[in-house]
Amino acid sequence: MSEDVWLAARLIPTSGINGADEQERRATSALLAVMSAVREFGRALTQPIGAPAGTVQTYIEVPFKLGEGKFFPDGLIRITRGQRQWTALVEVKTGSNELRVDQLERYLDIAREQGFDALITISNQIPPVPGQHPTAVDKRKLKKVALHHLPWSEVLTAAVMQKEYRGVADPDQAWVLGELIRYLEHPRSGALEFGDMGASWVPVRESVNAGTLRAVDPAVAEVAGRFDALVRFAGLKLGRQLGTEIVPALTRRELADPSIRTQGLVTQLATTGTMTAALRIPGAVGALFVTADLRAAKITCHVDVEAPREGRPTTRVNWLVRQLKHAPETLRLESFAAYSRGAGSAELLKTVREEPGRLVGEPSRELKSFRVAANSAAGTKRGTGRSSFIDSVLGAIDDFYEQVIQNLKPWMAAPPKLRAPEEVIEAEPVAAALVSTAISSQDGPQPLEPGSGQAPQSP
C-alpha cells in the first residue's frame, strides 16, 4: 500500500474520540498540559486575566465537595510565584455544547469556599464584547471570585500568535505547541469556528424585508449580539494571519457597559435594517468598518482616510488613487470638505482614475478626508457554506483588508531640507543714498579726531 495513506503519529491524536464527553476531556487535558509545558503560551493565556508570572501547574477533573454533593470541575490551574499562589477552576465545553448557569454557580461557590481566585470557562460561545461573559450568572457570586471566558477561537489565536510571531525559546516546546495548534484546527477536536447566526436569524431577516421588525422584539437583540460576535471572530481569524491582535473598535462607554453597544445595534437594525461594526487593526490607516444591509442583501466594508494637508484638491485625490493602483475599479470613493455637512462627492475608482476632478466638489473648499468602500453580496443562510451570511461577511472583511487597507499609508508632510552652501543668496549691494549716516546706525565707536578729543562729526 502506498505511503500516501499512512497516518503520522501525533502527540495529541484526534482518532479514538467517541462522544462529546471524550472530546471535552481530551481537549481539556491537551490544553492544560501544553499550558504548563510551554511557559510562554501559559503566560499568554493567564496574564490578561490577572494571573502572576510563575510556575504553572495544571490538573483535570479535581474532586470537590459542596454541601452533600461531590463535583468535578474539568480542570484546575495553579500558578506559584514565591509565597503567592493563584488558583483557578476551569470549565470546558466543546462542539455546540453551551455553558450552564447552574453549573457555573456551583463552581463559583466551590472556588469561594476553597479561597480560589477565579473560574475560567472555555467554549465555542463568542461574546460580542471582549471581557463579557456569555452567561448571566448571579453577580453576587462574583464578589470574591472572578469569572473569565475564553472562546476556543481566541485560544487558537493565542497559540498561533505565540508560535509563529512572538516565538518560543525552546524548540521542543515550540513543537509541542504546534501539535496543540494542529489538534485544535481539526474538526473532530470540538474547537469549532463561528458557524451559526442563531435560530432568530431567518425570522428577523424576513421581518426586516416586510418592514415589521421592532426594537422590543427579543430576537433583534439575539441577532445583534450574533453579528458583533461574528465580527469579533473575523478579527481573531484575520489576526492569526497577520500576527497581530485585532479587536473590535468600541468606545470606552461600550467597553464599560456592553449593553450600550447592544442597544445601539438593536436600534439601528430595527430602524434601518442594517448592522455596523468595526475592527481596530494595529498600524492600519483607519478602522475597518463592516455594514450588513439585510434589506438589500449587501455587505459594505469601508475605511476613512485623512487627506493630505497640502496641495491642490486634485493632487490630494491623486495621492489616494496612486495607492489603489491594484484595487478593483468597482471601489467607491467619497471625498469630504472641511467645514461642510452632509454627503460629499462620490465616484467609482474607475472614473476617478481617469478624471480626478470628479471627486472635487467646490475647488475653493479644502478636502479633509476620503472614504474608500467596497460592496459585496450578502448570503442569507444562517450557517456556513455556500450562500451563507457568515461566509459572506468573513470573505468581505478579508478581501477588503487585502485589496485596500494593507496598501494604504497615512499622509506625512515632507521634512524641511537644509539648503546647500551654493544656494545661499548673497546680499545685494545697497545704494549709497539709502545708507544711514546717523550716529546710531554706525557699527561701532568712531576714532577721535587728532587733538580734539571728540569723534569726527557727520557732515
ZAMARGU-4260 file (C-alpha; in steps of 0.2 Angstrom, whole numbers, plus 5000, padded with zeros to 4 digits):
<rodrens>
0) 5000/5000/5000 | 5006/5017/4996 | 5014/5028/5010 | 5002/5042/5005 | 4989/5034/5016
5) 5000/5032/5031 | 4994/5042/5046 | 5008/5052/5055 | 5010/5049/5074 | 5003/5064/5083
10) 5006/5069/5101 | 4988/5074/5103 | 4978/5062/5091 | 4961/5065/5085 | 4957/5047/5082
15) 4948/5037/5095 | 4936/5052/5100 | 4919/5044/5104 | 4906/5056/5110 | 4905/5073/5117
20) 4912/5068/5134 | 4928/5061/5127 | 4930/5076/5116 | 4929/5088/5130 | 4940/5078/5141
25) 4954/5076/5128 | 4953/5095/5123 | 4954/5100/5142 | 4969/5089/5145 | 4978/5094/5130
30) 4976/5112/5133 | 4981/5112/5151 | 4996/5101/5148 | 5003/5112/5135 | 5000/5127/5146
35) 5011/5120/5159 | 5024/5113/5147 | 5026/5129/5136 | 5029/5143/5148 | 5026/5157/5135
40) 5009/5150/5130 | 5003/5148/5148 | 5008/5166/5151 | 5000/5172/5136 | 4983/5165/5141
45) 4984/5169/5160 | 4992/5186/5160 | 4976/5195/5153 | 4965/5188/5167 | 4976/5194/5181
50) 4987/5179/5185 | 5005/5182/5191 | 5020/5176/5181 | 5027/5160/5189 | 5027/5141/5188
55) 5011/5134/5181 | 5003/5118/5187 | 4988/5110/5179 | 4976/5096/5184 | 4960/5089/5177
60) 4944/5083/5185 | 4948/5088/5203 | 4935/5082/5215 | 4927/5094/5227 | 4913/5093/5240
65) 4899/5106/5241 | 4886/5103/5253 | 4881/5085/5252 | 4887/5083/5234 | 4903/5079/5225
70) 4908/5089/5209 | 4922/5088/5197 | 4927/5104/5188 | 4935/5100/5171 | 4952/5107/5176
75) 4962/5117/5188 | 4976/5129/5186 | 4988/5134/5200 | 5002/5147/5197 | 5015/5149/5210
80) 5027/5164/5212 | 5037/5164/5228 | 5025/5163/5243 | 5010/5169/5232 | 4998/5156/5224
85) 4985/5160/5211 | 4972/5146/5208 | 4958/5145/5195 | 4945/5132/5191 | 4942/5128/5173
90) 4925/5123/5165 | 4926/5117/5146 | 4913/5114/5133 | 4917/5108/5115 | 4906/5107/5099
95) 4889/5115/5101 | 4888/5112/5119 | 4885/5128/5129 | 4889/5133/5147 | 4876/5131/5160
100) 4872/5144/5173 | 4868/5132/5187 | 4884/5123/5185 | 4895/5138/5184 | 4887/5145/5200
105) 4891/5129/5209 | 4909/5130/5204 | 4909/5149/5209 | 4903/5143/5227 | 4917/5130/5227
110) 4930/5142/5222 | 4924/5154/5236 | 4925/5141/5249 | 4942/5135/5244 | 4949/5153/5243
115) 4952/5151/5224 | 4954/5167/5213 | 4945/5163/5198 | 4934/5152/5187 | 4939/5151/5169
120) 4926/5145/5156 | 4931/5139/5138 | 4918/5135/5124 | 4914/5140/5107 | 4902/5154/5113
125) 4909/5171/5107 | 4903/5186/5117 | 4900/5201/5107 | 4912/5212/5118 | 4929/5206/5124
130) 4928/5203/5143 | 4910/5200/5143 | 4904/5183/5149 | 4891/5173/5138 | 4881/5168/5153
135) 4871/5178/5166 | 4877/5171/5182 | 4872/5179/5199 | 4883/5194/5201 | 4883/5192/5220
140) 4894/5176/5217 | 4907/5187/5209 | 4912/5197/5224 | 4927/5186/5229 | 4929/5175/5213
145) 4932/5182/5196 | 4924/5174/5181 | 4933/5174/5164 | 4929/5167/5147 | 4940/5161/5133
150) 4932/5156/5116 | 4941/5142/5108 | 4945/5153/5093 | 4954/5165/5105 | 4964/5151/5112
155) 4969/5145/5095 | 4973/5163/5090 | 4984/5165/5106 | 4993/5148/5101 | 4997/5153/5083
160) 5002/5171/5088 | 5015/5164/5101 | 5022/5150/5090 | 5023/5160/5073 | 5026/5178/5078
165) 5031/5180/5096 | 5042/5164/5097 | 5045/5150/5109 | 5063/5149/5116 | 5064/5130/5117
170) 5062/5121/5100 | 5055/5106/5108 | 5042/5116/5117 | 5038/5125/5101 | 5035/5108/5093
175) 5023/5104/5107 | 5013/5120/5104 | 5012/5116/5086 | 5004/5099/5090 | 4991/5108/5100
180) 4988/5120/5086 | 4986/5105/5074 | 4974/5097/5086 | 4963/5112/5089 | 4962/5115/5070
185) 4955/5098/5067 | 4936/5097/5065 | 4935/5082/5077 | 4943/5092/5092 | 4927/5101/5095
190) 4935/5118/5094 | 4924/5124/5081 | 4924/5141/5072 | 4909/5153/5072 | 4896/5143/5062
195) 4878/5149/5066 | 4869/5165/5067 | 4856/5158/5078 | 4838/5152/5077 | 4831/5170/5076
200) 4841/5174/5060 | 4828/5169/5047 | 4813/5177/5056 | 4822/5193/5059 | 4828/5194/5041
205) 4810/5191/5035 | 4803/5204/5047 | 4816/5217/5040 | 4811/5214/5022 | 4792/5215/5027
210) 4795/5231/5037 | 4788/5224/5053 | 4803/5222/5064 | 4803/5232/5081 | 4817/5235/5093
215) 4807/5227/5108 | 4807/5210/5099 | 4819/5199/5109 | 4825/5191/5093 | 4833/5208/5087
220) 4845/5208/5102 | 4850/5190/5099 | 4854/5193/5081 | 4863/5210/5085 | 4874/5200/5098
225) 4877/5186/5085 | 4883/5199/5072 | 4895/5208/5084 | 4902/5190/5089 | 4904/5186/5071
230) 4914/5202/5068 | 4925/5198/5083 | 4928/5181/5076 | 4933/5188/5060 | 4946/5199/5069
235) 4953/5184/5078 | 4954/5175/5061 | 4962/5189/5052 | 4974/5192/5067 | 4980/5174/5066
240) 4985/5178/5048 | 4993/5195/5051 | 5002/5190/5068 | 4994/5204/5077 | 4979/5207/5089
245) 4964/5214/5081 | 4950/5220/5092 | 4933/5227/5090 | 4933/5246/5089 | 4922/5251/5103
250) 4920/5267/5114 | 4925/5267/5132 | 4907/5268/5137 | 4903/5252/5126 | 4918/5243/5134
255) 4912/5248/5152 | 4894/5244/5148 | 4891/5231/5134 | 4873/5234/5135 | 4875/5251/5127
260) 4883/5244/5112 | 4869/5231/5110 | 4855/5243/5112 | 4863/5254/5099 | 4864/5240/5087
265) 4846/5234/5090 | 4840/5252/5087 | 4850/5253/5070 | 4843/5236/5065 | 4825/5240/5069
270) 4825/5257/5061 | 4837/5255/5045 | 4838/5236/5043 | 4857/5237/5044 | 4870/5232/5057
275) 4888/5241/5058 | 4903/5235/5067 | 4922/5240/5066 | 4939/5232/5069 | 4954/5241/5075
280) 4970/5234/5066 | 4987/5240/5073 | 4996/5250/5060 | 4981/5252/5048 | 4977/5269/5041
285) 4960/5268/5050 | 4947/5256/5057 | 4939/5243/5046 | 4920/5246/5046 | 4908/5232/5040
290) 4889/5236/5037 | 4877/5222/5034 | 4861/5228/5025 | 4848/5215/5027 | 4835/5223/5015
295) 4847/5225/5001 | 4857/5209/5005 | 4873/5218/5004 | 4889/5219/5014 | 4899/5235/5014
300) 4916/5237/5020 | 4924/5255/5021 | 4939/5264/5029 | 4941/5283/5032 | 4957/5291/5027
305) 4963/5308/5031 | 4968/5319/5016 | 4985/5327/5014 | 4985/5344/5022 | 4994/5352/5007
310) 4992/5353/4988 | 4978/5356/4977 | 4962/5346/4978 | 4966/5335/4963 | 4984/5332/4970
315) 4976/5326/4986 | 4964/5314/4976 | 4979/5308/4965 | 4988/5304/4981 | 4974/5292/4986
320) 4972/5284/4969 | 4990/5280/4967 | 4989/5269/4982 | 4974/5260/4975 | 4983/5255/4958
325) 4979/5237/4961 | 4962/5239/4969 | 4946/5234/4960 | 4939/5248/4949 | 4922/5245/4957
330) 4928/5253/4974 | 4918/5268/4979 | 4927/5284/4983 | 4920/5298/4993 | 4928/5315/4997
335) 4923/5327/5012 | 4927/5345/5013 | 4932/5354/5028 | 4918/5364/5037 | 4904/5356/5027
340) 4890/5345/5032 | 4881/5331/5023 | 4887/5319/5010 | 4902/5324/4999 | 4907/5319/4981
345) 4907/5301/4977 | 4913/5291/4961 | 4919/5274/4957 | 4938/5271/4957 | 4937/5268/4938
350) 4930/5285/4935 | 4942/5294/4947 | 4957/5286/4939 | 4953/5295/4923 | 4946/5311/4930
355) 4952/5315/4947 | 4942/5331/4947 | 4926/5322/4948 | 4929/5319/4966 | 4932/5338/4969
360) 4916/5347/4974 | 4920/5365/4976 | 4938/5369/4972 | 4938/5383/4985 | 4935/5371/4999
365) 4949/5361/5006 | 4947/5342/5006 | 4948/5335/5023 | 4946/5316/5021 | 4941/5302/5010
370) 4931/5286/5012 | 4935/5270/5002 | 4921/5257/5002 | 4918/5240/4993 | 4901/5232/4991
375) 4898/5213/4990 | 4883/5201/4991 | 4877/5195/5007 | 4872/5177/5010 | 4855/5173/5018
380) 4858/5156/5026 | 4861/5156/5045 | 4875/5143/5044 | 4891/5141/5035 | 4895/5136/5017
385) 4889/5142/5000 | 4876/5157/5001 | 4878/5159/5020 | 4879/5176/5028 | 4893/5171/5039
390) 4905/5166/5025 | 4900/5182/5015 | 4905/5193/5030 | 4921/5184/5033 | 4926/5185/5014
395) 4921/5203/5013 | 4932/5208/5028 | 4947/5198/5022 | 4946/5204/5004 | 4944/5222/5009
400) 4959/5221/5020 | 4970/5213/5006 | 4964/5224/4992 | 4963/5241/5001 | 4968/5243/5019
405) 4985/5234/5018 | 4990/5246/5004 | 4985/5262/5011 | 4998/5273/5021 | 4994/5289/5030
410) 5000/5305/5023 | 5015/5313/5031 | 5022/5330/5027 | 5040/5330/5020 | 5053/5336/5032
415) 5061/5353/5028 | 5078/5352/5019 | 5094/5361/5023 | 5100/5372/5009 | 5117/5368/5001
420) 5130/5382/5003 | 5130/5387/4985 | 5111/5390/4987 | 5113/5404/5000 | 5109/5420/4992
425) 5122/5434/4993 | 5117/5451/5000 | 5113/5463/4986 | 5123/5480/4987 | 5113/5494/4994
430) 5113/5511/4986 | 5123/5525/4994 | 5108/5536/4996 | 5100/5523/5007 | 5114/5521/5019
435) 5111/5529/5035 | 5124/5541/5042 | 5116/5544/5059 | 5127/5540/5074 | 5115/5527/5080
440) 5117/5517/5064 | 5136/5515/5065 | 5143/5498/5068 | 5155/5503/5082 | 5164/5518/5091
445) 5172/5530/5079 | 5190/5536/5081 | 5194/5553/5089 | 5200/5567/5078 | 5218/5572/5082
450) 5219/5585/5096 | 5201/5587/5098 | 5196/5574/5110 | 5180/5572/5100 | 5174/5560/5087
455) 5173/5567/5069 | 5156/5574/5066 | 5144/5569/5052 | 5143/5582/5038
</rodrens>
